[in-house]
Amino acid sequence: MSIHVHANFLTHYGVASNNRGETSGVVATLQKICWGGSMHTTVSSEAIRAAIRSCIPEGERNRVETPDGGFAFKDKTFSSPYVDDIAMGWMDAQAPKFDGSDVADNKETNGKGKNGRTPKQKGTCNARRGIFEANRMVSLTPWQYDVSFNVGRKGSNLGSKKADHGNIFGSEMHATRYQWPFTLTPENVPEQFREQILRFLGYTTQASHVAGNHSRYAFDYSPESIIVRVTHSFSSRIMYCFDEDGGASKLIKQVEMGDIDAKELIIGGFFADTDDGKKLASLGAFVPNPHGVSKAMEEVVRRTRSLCGWE
């Protein structure tokens, strides 16, 4: 059976603002979702993937940043996959060079289609499904509609260059933590990339920022606490398992009901010191000593290596 690494991370507490990089009128907005009947802020999985990719050493990844702020691929054919391609996959879709629509519909053409018409060409798609799949970050607490209103000074990029006054602008803010789950299935990884994939697991705990208009604010998206399940089960069952108060009451019930084997769980960070963390440890979950996030991820890597037979 295949091995799956299911995880749920909880970030540090901080003030998030403008993580979407868009505006509504003069207000820089946060992306939102209705969660449990309340309005919560959220960060896309694409932004998470971009943040983790930036943690991979440039020599090990295909997609790299360019001086103008864009990105480029070292190998556009993906024939020599890098670790970011193996982990996150790729899709290179190419449209047909022409579709034959401008060819006359008569038998004098050289086409081989019906009535001598040149058949339409099909596009091509070179794709590979990644072994790493992330879901959206969702705020632990509901958004309370906090907005700051400011005035940009005259002559600045946020102010008026012609009028004698600055422009009014606002930013939505949310003081909260975010939880975000992911799954990594390392089976069928080429042998030469196994060590890189194990290092990739460590990179997931280092994502300090996400894509967006992040130059205006800093929010630490690295995990303060983690719960990881290394298992043969295809189902995660631990996605979004943190409660609003930072506990994990639902996860404890799942363990007590027998849906999750506590011995498959690895706990790290501040959650290990909570009552729910100690309860899971008493049920058989692994808590390293010291029980920081880094030590917990070392155990995740050790178990993955062992269960995959990569030792």
Summary of the structure (lengths in Angstrom):
residues: 311
radius of gyration: 24.4
end to end distance: 17.5
largest distance: 82.1
contacts: 926
relative contact order: 0.20
helix: 25%
strand: 28%
